[in-house]
């Protein structure tokens, strides 16, 4: 009978989300939600794209999960597009 009943804990970041990827998701989501305020939407959207991109890069390099980082990039792009469209629309009406 074996005395070692527990498997060793996995090492490294495999299977874990990157903190920067999560930050990209949060800023991208806030940017999308606040895109009706163009300055906030543009700034948070750009942060979401940048942080999400770094999170995807780190996740691929370390073998970790990249889902939230990709979502941050997508939400950041959506936030920037909505904000820019709103700015152009308001300026064209003036």
C-alpha positions in Angstrom: 0.0 0.0 0.0 1.3 3.4 -1.0 1.8 6.1 1.7 1.5 8.9 -0.8 -2.3 9.2 -1.2 -2.4 12.7 -2.8 -1.2 13.7 -6.2 1.3 16.5 -6.3 0.0 19.9 -6.9 0.5 21.2 -10.5 3.1 23.9 -10.8 3.2 26.9 -13.1 0.3 28.9 -14.5 -1.3 26.1 -16.6 -5.0 26.3 -16.4 -5.1 29.7 -14.6 -6.2 33.1 -15.9 -3.7 35.8 -16.2 -4.3 38.8 -13.9 -3.6 41.1 -16.8 -6.1 39.3 -18.9 -8.7 39.7 -16.2 -7.9 43.4 -16.0 -8.3 43.6 -19.7 -11.7 42.0 -19.4 -12.8 44.4 -16.7 -11.6 47.5 -18.4 -13.1 46.4 -21.7 -16.5 45.6 -20.1 -16.5 49.0 -18.3 -15.6 50.7 -21.5 -18.5 49.0 -23.3 -20.9 49.9 -20.6 -19.7 53.5 -20.4 -19.2 54.0 -24.1 -22.2 56.4 -24.1 -19.7 58.8 -22.4 -17.2 59.0 -25.2 -14.1 59.9 -23.2 -14.6 57.1 -20.8 -15.5 54.6 -23.5 -12.4 55.4 -25.6 -9.9 55.4 -22.7 -11.3 52.2 -21.1 -11.7 50.5 -24.5 -8.1 51.2 -25.4 -7.0 49.9 -22.0 -9.1 46.8 -22.5 -7.5 46.1 -25.9 -4.0 46.6 -24.6 -4.3 44.7 -21.4 -6.3 42.0 -23.1 -3.7 41.6 -25.8 -0.9 41.3 -23.2 -3.1 38.8 -21.3 -3.5 36.7 -24.5 0.2 36.8 -25.2 1.1 35.7 -21.6 -1.6 33.0 -21.7 -0.3 31.5 -24.9 3.3 31.7 -23.7 2.5 30.0 -20.3 -0.2 27.7 -21.5 -2.8 29.4 -19.4 -6.4 30.3 -20.2 -6.9 33.2 -22.6 -10.8 33.4 -22.7 -11.2 36.5 -20.5 -8.3 38.3 -22.2 -9.8 37.7 -25.6 -13.2 38.9 -24.3 -11.4 42.0 -23.0 -10.0 42.7 -26.5 -13.4 42.3 -28.1 -15.2 44.4 -25.6 -12.5 47.1 -25.8 -12.9 47.2 -29.6 -16.6 47.5 -29.3 -16.3 50.3 -26.7 -14.0 52.3 -28.9 -16.1 51.8 -32.0 -19.3 52.9 -30.2 -17.6 55.9 -28.7 -16.1 57.0 -32.0 -19.4 56.6 -33.8 -21.2 58.6 -31.2 -18.6 61.4 -31.4 -18.8 61.5 -35.2 -22.6 61.5 -35.1 -22.8 64.3 -32.5 -20.2 66.4 -34.4 -22.0 65.9 -37.7 -25.3 67.1 -36.2 -23.8 70.3 -34.8 
